[in-house]
């Protein structure tokens, strides 16, 4: 069982504000993924190139978790527009119309990570809930590797696997597509250790 969730505050940033905090984003990522940065998909330069592309989206939504003034974790995503490339590489479509997007149907949760010294305290779950609770979309989606320790945690949080997808990105693995109905409850009580996702 993880330790008690520490007293946290949250800061929500739009795309412009997130770009202004790029160094903080990079530092949290480098800490959270320090043990896996040899993976070319997770390497710092590749990760930050994707971040720079993501923050060109006008509806980009980022949440920092802070303990005092220290940023201890971060998560972000955006609503999928009608012309989204998010579903490109889908191996099989779970049902007719699954990939149809309107700009208000699906929120894509792209990243969720916690600094290594702060894992196991429910911070990832609190961040997850803080990002998703106010979202007006009908569903959320994320891409996860089944070998990632966080995968089982997502299932405990109510996400459901529905398909597989191989993005057309350098060094991208095949991911499992997970979906969560929205709206999401506001509760941020931890029910499992929070790993660097």
C-alpha positions, 0 to 999 in steps of 0.5 A, a space after each residue: 500500500 502506498 503512503 498517504 497522498 501529500 498535501 498538493 496544489 494543482 496548476 492548470 495551464 493552457 498551450 501558451 502557458 505550458 510552452 512558457 514552462 517548457 524547462 519544468 516539463 523537461 525536468 519532470 520528464 527527465 526525472 520520472 523516466 530517468 531509468 528508461 531514457 535509453 528507449 528512443 521513443 522516451 528519450 528527452 529530445 524526442 519527447 520534447 519535440 512531441 511536447 512542442 507539437 502538442 502545445 500547438 493545439 489551441 485546446 491543449 490542457 496541462 496540469 502540474 501537481 505541486 508540493 509547496 512550490 516544487 512541481 512533483 508531477 504533470 499530465 496533459 492532453 487535448 480534445 481530438 478534432 474532427 481531422 485528428 490523426 490520433 487514430 492513424 495506425 489503429 489495427 482494428 476498429 472496435 465498432 463502426 464510428 469509433 474513430 469519428 471525432 467532432 471536437 467534443 467527443 474524445 479527450 486524449 490523455 497523452 502523458 502522466 508522470 511523477 518524479 521518482 521521489 514522489 511515486 507511491 503516494 497517490 499523486 498520479 491518481 490525483 493528477 489524473 482526476 484533476 485533469 479529467 474531472 472538468 472535461 466536457 467530452 463524452 470519453 477519454 482515451 490513452 495509449 499504453 504499453 501492456 508491459 508498462 507497470 502503469 497499465 494495470 493501474 489504469 485498469 483499476 482506475 476504470 479504463 477499458 482496453 478496446 484496440 491496438 494502435 501503432 502510431 506513425 512516429 519514429 520508434 513508436 511501439 504498438 500500444 493498447 488503446 484504453 477508453 474511459 467514459 466521461 464525466 469523471 468523478 472528482 475524487 482523488 483518493 489514491 487506490 494504488 501506488 502511483 508510478 511514473 506512467 
